[in-house]
Amino acid sequence: MSNDTKQNDSSTVSEFLADHPKMTGVLFTMLLLLTQAGAVAAGGGAYHGP
């Protein structure tokens, strides 16, 4: 993939989010939930004490 293609892809995403501002919040919420689910699936959120 050329550098020009990468810049074109990022500008396309930026343009899409500029045209649909509510999607910024939706994407942020989805990423937040996915990172929390990953921590729970890894068992990092549980304390296994004596």
C-alpha positions in Angstrom: 0.0 0.0 0.0 1.5 3.3 -1.0 1.8 6.3 1.3 -0.7 8.2 -0.9 -3.3 5.5 -0.4 -2.9 5.7 3.4 -3.4 9.5 3.3 -6.5 9.1 1.1 -8.0 6.5 3.4 -7.5 8.7 6.5 -8.9 11.7 4.8 -12.0 9.6 3.7 -12.6 8.6 7.4 -12.1 12.2 8.5 -14.5 13.5 5.8 -17.1 10.8 6.8 -16.9 11.8 10.5 -17.1 15.4 9.6 -20.3 14.7 7.7 -21.7 12.4 10.4 -20.7 13.9 13.8 -22.9 11.4 15.8 -20.7 8.6 14.5 -17.7 10.0 16.4 -19.5 9.3 19.6 -20.7 5.9 18.4 -17.2 4.8 17.4 -15.8 6.1 20.7 -18.4 4.2 22.7 -17.8 1.0 20.7 -14.0 1.2 21.2 -14.5 1.8 25.0 -16.8 -1.2 25.3 -14.4 -3.4 23.3 -11.4 -2.4 25.5 -13.4 -3.1 28.7 -14.6 -6.5 27.3 -11.0 -7.4 26.5 -9.8 -6.7 30.0 -12.6 -8.8 31.5 -12.0 -11.7 29.0 -8.3 -11.6 30.0 -9.2 -11.9 33.7 -7.5 -8.6 34.6 -10.5 -7.2 36.3 -10.8 -10.0 39.0 -8.9 -10.2 42.2 -8.1 -13.8 43.2 -6.9 -13.5 46.7 -6.3 -16.0 49.5 
